[in-house]
Every structure is written in structure tokens, then in C-alpha cells.
């Protein structure tokens, strides 16, 4: 049983991390968030120390580290806003704890290099959450793709729509410099998935960039991907809205629908199991998708039509 701490305990994704810590038989001993709406702690770890000031949280972790090997925190789960991830991961490493950081690990590629230096200095490791790589059907698909002869490129149509209300635009998530935009905030998993399945990027184009939606193409070693991301409810298929669902995920490979919409609930627990087993996703795993999404920020959209565009364009 290992001691955990958490940064960002009041955040949207924190409950998944709390459940993963609990379900892997570990204990949360400390948590911090400037927002004190953290009643979720009662469900899993009611005895965890809670701080609204990260300076006091930092001091508490340092006290535990100096107290004894048994008392010290061995892992810090980082669930804070995207633009603070690299700072909070550094805090974890300085406290001689490994970091498990929610996506995106960072929003600028050069921050990966800075974290690598601190990894080397401290001997602690940075892990990130790339849970789509752990879906069994996608793991099998990757084996099939990589078993095929190189050269032929698959035609892939990737669509992800998830409803977000007006609050999104007013929060840090709606600020490009803090979230990295729609592509980074909700799309990073899917860009990582494409690179993991089909190999490194050869070329990228941007066809649409709005505050709530983006679209473009990726030329990868084994596929040409037309992608579309949206947080606008109007982009959800009619049947999805009729069923009262708030998200739609679709990947068509040469016209064949690849099912991976279900089974997202326990993937964080699987990520934690991998980390605790000495594996887990590393800085090297996270960097390629961060580079792809970051490059989109400097591109000017250009119109596309026909087979050059995602069908929703």
C-alpha cells in the first residue's frame, strides 16, 4: 500500500483518480485545491488532510517525507488545470514522489524537456494518462495494423463530439493560453491514439478552427486521418441527442466502424495498475501528440472539400 497525494481534488476528473487510488488498494493522505468543494473525499478517503493553499500542502508533503519512509508520499496525482500541470509535476518530483498527471501532460512541447531534466535530477518518474491505449479492442487493432505490410495507408475518419455548456467558455478551459484550446483539452487522447495506432506524423493540415470546434487532417505512416472535434451540442448526431447522451466517439477505418465508445469508466484504474506495476506511460509516450496539437496553434485554416475533408465539413 502506497501513500498518495492529489493536486486539484475539486476538479472534473479528480473522482476518477480517487477511485483508481482506492481500487488499487492505496491511500490518499493529502489533497489540495483552491476550491473547497471536495466532499467527494468522504466517499473514498475521509481522513485525507486537505489544504486550500498549495504552499501548506507542499510543506505537509515535505514534513511527511522527513518523518519516515512509511509516512512519506510516494505518488502525487495531478488533476489541476492544464497550464499548471508542469509546475505541479515539478512540485511532486521535488518532494521525492512520482507524478501521475492527467492529460494533457503539458501544453508546450519544450516543457517536456524541462520535466525530463528534473526526472534525472530526482530519480522520480512522470507518468501520464493515455487510457485509450488500454482498451482491449484497440490494442488488438494495433497489433493487426502493425502486422500488415508497410506502404498502404488506411483511410480514417475520426469524430469526437462532447457537450459542454456556457460555463466552459467562461472557465480556464475556454482560454487558449490556459487549456491549449479544444484540440489540446478534449482532443489530445485522440491524437495520441492515432499516432499510437498508425505511426508518426508526416504532414498535418487544419481546415477549421473555432472556439468550440476544430477539424483537419493528419498524414501518418500508415493512415490518412480526417478528424473533427467539437464541444457544441448541435454537432451531436440526432440519435445520440434523442437518447439523452452527451458524447459521441466514432472512428471509421476504411469505412468500417471501430467500436470504442463503451468501457471508459475503469480505464483510470487500469492506468494506475500499470504505473504501480512499474510500467505506465512516460514523457516519451506523451510528447508526439503534444507536438502535433501545439503545431496546430500556429496554422492558418484552409478550406477543404470532398475526400480531402471530414464529412461534417
C-alpha positions in Angstrom: 0.0 0.0 0.0 1.4 3.4 -1.1 0.7 6.9 0.2 -0.8 9.2 -2.5 -1.4 13.0 -2.5 -3.6 14.9 -5.0 -3.4 18.3 -6.6 -6.8 19.5 -8.0 -9.1 17.5 -5.8 -12.2 19.6 -6.7 -11.7 19.2 -10.4 -13.8 17.4 -13.0 -11.5 14.5 -13.4 -10.4 14.1 -9.8 -13.1 11.5 -8.9 -11.7 9.0 -11.5 -8.3 9.4 -9.9 -9.7 9.0 -6.3 -11.5 5.8 -7.4 -8.3 4.5 -9.0 -6.2 5.1 -5.9 -8.9 3.4 -3.8 -9.4 0.5 -6.2 -5.7 -0.3 -6.4 -5.6 -0.7 -2.6 -3.7 2.6 -1.8 -4.4 5.5 0.4 -4.8 9.3 -0.2 -3.1 11.1 2.7 -3.3 14.7 1.5 -5.1 16.8 -1.1 -5.2 20.4 -2.3 -7.4 22.7 -4.3 -8.2 26.4 -4.1 -11.9 25.4 -4.3 -13.1 23.7 -1.1 -15.9 21.8 -2.8 -14.3 18.4 -2.2 -17.0 16.4 -0.4 -16.1 13.6 -2.8 -13.2 12.8 -0.5 -15.7 11.5 2.1 -16.6 8.7 -0.3 -13.0 7.4 -0.6 -10.6 9.0 1.8 -12.3 11.0 4.6 -9.2 11.1 6.7 -7.1 12.8 4.0 -5.6 16.2 5.0 -7.0 18.9 2.8 -5.4 22.3 2.0 -6.8 25.2 0.0 -3.3 26.7 -0.2 -0.8 24.8 -2.2 2.1 26.2 -0.1 0.7 24.5 3.0 0.2 21.3 1.0 3.8 21.4 -0.2 5.0 21.9 3.4 2.9 19.0 4.6 4.4 16.7 2.0 7.9 17.8 2.9 7.1 17.1 6.6 5.9 13.6 5.8 9.0 13.0 3.6 11.3 13.8 6.5 9.2 11.9 9.1 9.8 8.4 7.8 9.9 6.1 4.8 6.5 4.7 5.8 4.9 8.2 6.2 6.2 9.8 3.0 4.1 10.3 -0.1 5.2 8.1 -3.0 2.9 9.3 -5.7 1.2 12.7 -6.4 -1.8 12.7 -8.7 -2.0 15.9 -10.7 -5.6 16.9 -11.7 -5.2 20.7 -11.9 -5.8 23.0 -14.9 -3.7 22.2 -17.9 -1.4 25.2 -17.7 -0.4 24.3 -14.2 0.5 20.7 -14.9 4.2 21.1 -15.4 4.5 23.3 -12.2 2.6 20.8 -10.1 4.6 17.8 -11.5 7.8 19.6 -10.6 6.4 20.0 -7.0 5.8 16.3 -6.8 9.3 15.4 -8.0 10.9 17.9 -5.6 9.1 16.1 -2.8 10.7 12.8 -4.0 7.4 11.5 -5.3 6.4 10.1 -8.7 3.8 12.1 -10.6 0.7 10.7 -12.3 -0.6 13.6 -14.4 -3.9 14.0 -16.1 -3.9 14.8 -19.8 -2.5 16.9 -21.4 0.8 16.4 -19.6 1.8 19.9 -20.7 0.6 22.3 -23.4 4.0 23.2 -24.8 6.5 20.6 -26.0 9.5 22.3 -24.5 8.1 21.7 -21.1 8.6 18.0 -21.6 12.3 18.6 -21.8 12.3 20.6 -18.6 10.5 17.7 -16.8 12.9 15.2 -18.2 15.8 17.1 -16.6 14.1 17.1 -13.2 13.4 13.4 -13.6 17.1 12.8 -14.0 17.9 15.0 -11.0 15.5 13.5 -8.6 15.3 9.9 -9.8 11.5 10.1 -9.7 9.3 9.5 -12.7 6.5 11.3 -14.5 3.5 9.3 -15.8 0.6 10.5 -17.8 -2.9 9.2 -18.5 -3.3 7.9 -22.0 -6.1 5.5 -21.2 -7.3 4.8 -24.7 -4.2 2.7 -25.3 -5.5 0.3 -22.7 -8.9 -0.5 -24.4 -8.5 -4.2 -25.4 -10.2 -3.8 -28.8 -7.8 -1.0 -29.7 -4.8 -3.0 -28.5 -5.9 -5.8 -30.8 -6.4 -3.4 -33.7 -2.9 -2.0 -33.3 -1.5 -5.5 -33.5 -3.4 -6.1 -36.7 -2.3 -2.8 -38.2 1.4 -3.3 -37.4 1.3 -6.9 -38.8 0.3 -5.6 -42.2 2.9 -4.7 -44.8 4.0 -1.1 -44.8 3.1 1.2 -47.6 -0.6 1.1 -47.9 -2.4 3.9 -46.0 -5.7 3.4 -44.4 -8.5 6.0 -44.7 -9.6 7.0 -41.2 -12.5 9.3 -40.2 -12.3 10.3 -36.6 -15.1 12.2 -34.9 -15.5 13.3 -31.3 -18.3 15.5 -30.0 -19.0 16.1 -26.3 -21.5 18.6 -25.0 -20.2 21.5 -22.9 -22.3 24.3 -21.6 -21.7 28.1 -21.5 -19.6 27.6 -18.3 -16.9 26.1 -20.4 -16.1 29.3 -22.3 -16.0 31.3 -19.0 -13.7 28.9 -17.3 -10.0 28.4 -17.7 -10.9 25.7 -20.3 -12.2 28.3 -22.7 -8.9 30.3 -22.5 -6.4 29.2 -25.2 -3.3 30.1 -23.1 -4.6 28.0 -20.1 -6.2 25.0 -21.8 -4.4 24.8 -25.1 -7.7 25.0 -26.9 -10.2 22.4 -27.9 -7.5 20.3 -29.7 -5.4 20.0 -26.5 -8.2 19.9 -23.9 -10.5 17.3 -25.4 -8.6 16.1 -28.4 -5.2 15.1 -27.0 -6.3 11.5 -26.3 -7.5 11.0 -29.8 -4.4 12.5 -31.5 -2.3 10.2 -29.2 -4.4 7.3 -30.3 -3.9 8.0 -34.0 -0.2 8.2 -33.6 -0.1 5.1 -31.5 -2.1 3.1 -34.0 -0.8 4.4 -37.3 2.7 5.7 -36.6 4.4 9.1 -36.7 3.1 12.2 -38.4 4.3 13.1 -41.9 2.0 16.1 -42.5 -0.8 18.0 -40.8 -3.4 20.4 -42.1 -6.0 22.5 -40.4 -9.4 23.0 -42.1 -11.4 24.6 -39.3 -10.7 26.4 -36.0 -13.4 28.0 -34.0 -13.8 28.4 -30.2 -15.9 25.3 -29.9 -14.8 23.1 -32.8 -11.8 22.1 -34.9 -11.1 19.9 -37.9 -8.2 18.9 -40.1 -6.2 16.0 -41.5 -3.2 14.0 -40.4 -0.9 12.2 -42.8 0.6 9.3 -40.7 2.9 6.5 -41.7 0.0 4.0 -42.0 -3.1 6.2 -42.4 -4.6 9.4 -43.6 -6.9 10.7 -40.8 -9.7 13.2 -41.3 -10.6 14.4 -37.8 -13.4 16.6 -36.3 -13.6 17.8 -32.6 -16.5 19.7 -31.1 -17.9 20.7 -27.7 -21.1 22.1 -29.4 -24.2 20.1 -28.6 -25.6 20.9 -32.1 -22.8 18.7 -33.6 -24.0 15.6 -31.8 -25.9 13.1 -34.1 -29.6 13.3 -33.7 -30.0 9.8 -32.4 -27.4 10.5 -29.7 -29.2 13.6 -28.5 -32.6 11.7 -28.7 -31.1 9.0 -26.3 -30.0 11.8 -23.9 -26.3 11.1 -24.3 -23.8 13.9 -24.1 -20.9 12.4 -26.1 -20.2 10.7 -29.4 -17.0 8.9 -30.4 -16.5 7.4 -33.8 -13.6 6.0 -35.8 -14.1 4.6 -39.2 -11.2 2.6 -40.7 -11.6 2.1 -44.5 -15.3 2.5 -44.0 -15.6 0.1 -41.1 -16.8 1.4 -37.7 -14.3 0.7 -34.9 -16.3 0.5 -31.6 -14.7 2.1 -28.6 -17.4 4.2 -27.1 -18.0 2.0 -24.1 -15.8 0.9 -21.2 -14.3 4.3 -20.3 -15.3 4.1 -16.6 -12.5 2.0 -15.3 -9.6 3.0 -17.6 -8.0 5.3 -15.0 -7.8 2.3 -12.6 -6.0 0.4 -15.4 -3.6 3.3 -15.9 -2.8 3.2 -12.1 -2.3 -0.5 -12.2 0.3 -0.1 -15.0 2.1 2.6 -13.1 2.2 0.6 -9.8 3.5 -2.4 -11.8 6.5 -0.4 -12.9 5.2 0.4 -16.3 2.9 3.3 -17.1 3.0 6.0 -19.9 6.1 8.2 -19.9 7.3 11.6 -21.1 8.4 9.9 -24.4 4.9 8.5 -24.8 3.2 11.8 -24.3 5.4 14.1 -26.4 4.4 13.3 -30.0 0.7 14.1 -29.6 1.6 17.3 -27.7 3.8 18.4 -30.6 1.0 17.7 -33.1 -1.6 19.7 -31.3 0.8 22.5 -30.4 1.7 22.8 -34.1 -2.0 23.4 -35.0 -2.0 26.6 -32.9 0.4 28.3 -35.5 -1.5 27.1 -38.6 -4.0 29.1 -40.7 -7.1 27.1 -41.5 -7.6 26.3 -45.2 -10.8 25.1 -46.7 -11.1 21.5 -48.0 -13.8 19.6 -49.7 -14.6 16.1 -51.0 -12.2 13.4 -49.9 -9.9 16.0 -48.5 -12.3 17.0 -45.8 -14.0 15.4 -42.9 -17.6 14.5 -43.9 -19.1 17.0 -41.3 -17.3 19.8 -43.2 
